[in-house]
Amino acid sequence: MKSKVYTLTFLLLALISCSKTETYQLLSPDSDLGISISNKNNTCSFSVSYKGDTLVQSSALGLQVMDNNFTENVSLSGFSKQEFDETWTTINGKQSSVRNHYNEYTITVEAINDPEQFYSIIFRLYDDGFAYRYSFPEGAVRDSLMINKELTSINFNRDFTYWATNGERHNLGPITRSEKELESIIPPVVMQFSPKSFMAIHEAEIVEFAPFTVNAASNNHSFSFNTNYSKRSQSFNTSWRAFMLGDNVGDLVESDLLVNLNEPCKIEDTSWIKPGRSLWDWRVWGYKAPDGYEYGLNTRSHKRLIDFAAENNIQNLLIDADWYGEEFSENSDPTSAREGINIGECMEYASGKGVGIILYLNDVGAKRFGLERVLKQFSDWGAVGVKYGFMTGSQEDKVKQTRRVVELCAKYKLMVNFHDNPIPPSGDRRTYPNLVTKEFCHAQADAMRSYFPETAVNQVLINMIAGPIDATNGWFGLNNAHSRVKVFREIPGTVVAEVAKLITNYSGWMVMPDSPEEYAKKDDLFECVRNMPPQFDSFLVLDAKLDEFVCVARKAGTDWFVGSLSNREPRTIRLDLSFLPSDRKYEATIYEDADDSHFMTNKESYTIRTQLVDSKSELTVSLAPGGGNAIHLTDISSVID
């Protein structure tokens, strides 16, 4: 009798297997992107095609959960689809508004030998990329659950070149995948398959678990993910694995896919969130002004900085480490200032001048004296924001502490900037737009070393895919900057490139490191900075090539600003101005490197010229070795009319 039951069961399973769907087709709204999910031979795999080109061939898709391998001996069911389309307004985004248009697909993956072991995979397909995440409802978690490993292996259809972030050093790349193996790469990873085919891999909505890294140590044309999960006893979702696609490398950094994968804003009143530029006391220490004054860590110096900010369209002053005592000392209390600094007097003075104050907070002081207590005190003093430094703990600890800091800052109406190897940006600024920037890059002169021009180019095209970066640009006194207390190496670059970086770099706070006197010495060049808005309305990559150059256009009301950067090579660039409205006329003020400018030997020379242009114009600009170019396009249509 038992054998008959087994035989009947086998026949029924065989019939079900023969009739079940083995392949699911997923499409983007414009149908240019397609993903095929397969359950052939009871394995779970996927492939990706974009504009008729197969980018990812059949690849394992799934997790190892406890002892269960969910890439094999599984069934797929519960397939569903929904389309979503909205447009939302940003608070501190690259664009003033963002369209969020995608097709979402959900598939349940079950272990054949134990259907109570399951999870769902959620895919979202956009016209410029896709993402997927794993979802574990309560029935899947039961008592306790542990993801042991991500088993997904992304098998690309051919060899490629890639670049990746590298902490506070020059980014990795170019690396030919088949020629080199690296155990762990920090995303974003940028891949080039051909002159007109690019992909970036990153992660969106990092709020629960440690960020993944990309593993390139196996098959010559594949990537996989290194993950580190903790146990869960309640329902949860993983972060999104996000893939941005484009014909040009600039398309990847223009993409809004990451912010769209995060939840809408949770702050009801966002009127107090005001991005802008900021002076910074830290790098100015030891600077001797022409009137004999030497800057230091004291209220008198802060007042001089506040005065300049108020007179030059600079919204904030950042008071950095040691203002409440040695930053790493457990005895340094962030709710009281050290000798020589009167925080109350400083705040009152800044408020009278219309300048906001940003206060540094080290992780040691936050934990020793109570994070909420400290943030409440900052708010009571009248601070507009916090620079949070040197967070400690495991990667998962940092993820959770980051969200806690952001939420408490929102409670006390404080913006926040994370420094010192922060958790990568992941589009989370949509949910909490008071998270204005992170030092997810090599900030100039930070880590006690300087970066060179090619790093400035690539950070725009790699690091900024993740989100806004605080690279502390805007040096004007480049020749002798390293004579100051907190500048440890000579600063390579040209002064025009420093202005251009304020355009090419997207950040909710543009932290400027130089002294008022150095800016005043080149007032005609600083006029370009003074005319910039606190926040631009758009971000458009006009032209770019990794390792070589980048050109970015930013809208500012009816005006536009264009910034260009070069690596160590001189170059001439032709700028097509067809992005301008066709019915408007502009005066282009062009800030250029001089003929003999050089990023090491002649840093501070520049020229300025003007030219009338419109959308049919082309501008030819020359960049010195390691140099740049900045253009302010002023709308003069009403004057001409």
C-alpha positions, 0 to 999 in steps of 0.5 A: 500500500505504501508503495502505491501512495509513493507512486501516486505522489510521484506521478502527481508531482511529475504532472505538476512539474510538467504543467508549472511555469518554468520561466517568468519574464519581467520588463521595465516600463519602456520594455528595453530592460528584461529579466528572465527568472527561471525554475528549470530543473527546480533551480532558481536563476536569472538573466538580464538583457538591456536594449537587445544586449544580454548583459547577464547570462544564466546566474544562480539567484538566492540565499543560503538560509540556515542549512537550506540552499534556495538556489536548488530544489526549490519551486517558484509560485505566487508570481504577481506584478504591479506598475507604479508611477509618481513624481515627488519633490526633493529636499536636497536632491540632485534634481528638484523633482524625481519621477519614480516609475517602475514595474514591480514583480514578486515571486515566492521561493519555496524549498521542495522538501519543506514548503514551510521554508520560503521567502519572496524575491521582489524585483523592481524594473525601471527604464534605467536599471533594476533592483531586487531584495529578499522579503521574509514574512512572519511565517518564513521567520518562525522562531529564529532565522539566519541568512548564512550567505548570498549564493547569487552569482552574477555571470556577465556575458563577456569580459569588462573593465571596472572601477570601485570606491576605495575609502579615503584613497584613490578609487580602484581601477581601471581593472580588467575583470579576467586579469585580476581577482579581488576578494572584497570591493566596496560598492559602487562598482562601475563596469564598462562592457563597451564604449556605449554600455555601462552598469553600476552596482550598489545597495539601496535602503541600508537600514537593517544589516551590514552593507554588502561588498562585491566579491570578484574572486571566482569566475573570470566574468562574474561577481557575487556578494559578501554579506554578514547577517545577524539572526532575526525572529521577526519579519524583515526585508534585506536591502536592495541590490541595485543595478544602474544602466546607461549608454554613458558613464554619466547616466549612472550618476544622474540616475535617481534609482537609489532614492526611489528605492527608499521610503518617502520622507518621514519628516512632516515639516521639512522647512528647517532643512536648508542645504548650502555652503559652509565655511570651516574652521579646521583647515584655517588654524594657523593661517596668518592674515595680512592684518597680522591676525592668526586663526585658532580654535576660539570665538574671535576666529569664529566671528571673523569667519561668520562675518565673511560668510554673512557678506558672501552668500555662505549659509553656515560655519562648521566648528569642527573637532576639539571645540568641547575638548580633545575629541577622542577623550571620554572626559570631553563633554559635548554639552559644554565648550572648552576654554576660549570658546563661548558657544552661546555668544557665537550662536547669538552672533551668527544668528544676528548675521543670518549664518547657521552653526554646525557643530562637530560631535565625536562618537565617543562623546555621543555615547559617553554623555548620551546621544539624545542629551547632546543633540538636544543641547545643540538644538537648544543652543541654536545649531542648524546641524551636526558633523558626526565623526569616527563612529565605532562598532561592527558594520551592522552596529554602524548601520543602526547607529547611523539611522538612530543619529539621523532620526534624533537629529530630525527630532531636534531639527538638525541636519547631519553630515557623517565623516570618517569611513561612514556607512555608504549612502544608499538613497536614504536621504529621501526618507530623512532629507536632513541627512545632507551628505557623507564623507564617502570619498577622499576629502581633500587633505583628509586622512593626512594626505592629499588627492590628485586631479584624477581622483577629483574626476573619478569621485564624481563618476563613482562615489557620487553614484551612492549619494552626496559627498563631502569632499571639502573643496574650494581651496583658493590659497593653494601654494602655502596651504600645507603650512597650516596646522591641519594641512599635512601635505601640499594640495595639488590642483588649480584654483579654477578647478577648485571652483569647478568642483563646487559645481561638479560635486553634489552635496547638501553641504558644500564645506569650504576649507579656506580662509576669508582672506584667501577668498578675498584676494581673488574676489573676481574669481570668488564672484562665481562662488558668491553667485551660486545658489545654496542648492542647485535645481538639476544635475546633468553630465554633459561629457565624461570619461573615467580617469580623464575628465568630467563636465557637469551642468547645474541649473540655478533658477533661470541661470546655469553653472557648468564645471569641468575637471581634467586629470593630470593631462591638459585638454580642450573640451567643446561644450554643446549648450543645447541643454539650455532653453531654446528661447533664452539668451545668456551671458557666459562668464568663463573662469579659466586656467591661465596658459601656464597653469599647472596643478603642481607648479602654477596653481593660482593663475587664472583668466576671466572672459565673457561671451554671449551664447544660446542653446545653439552655441558651442563653447571651447574651453581649455583645461590645464594639467590637473585643471578645471573650468567654471562657467556662469550662464546668466539669463539676460533675455529680458535685458535684450528684449 
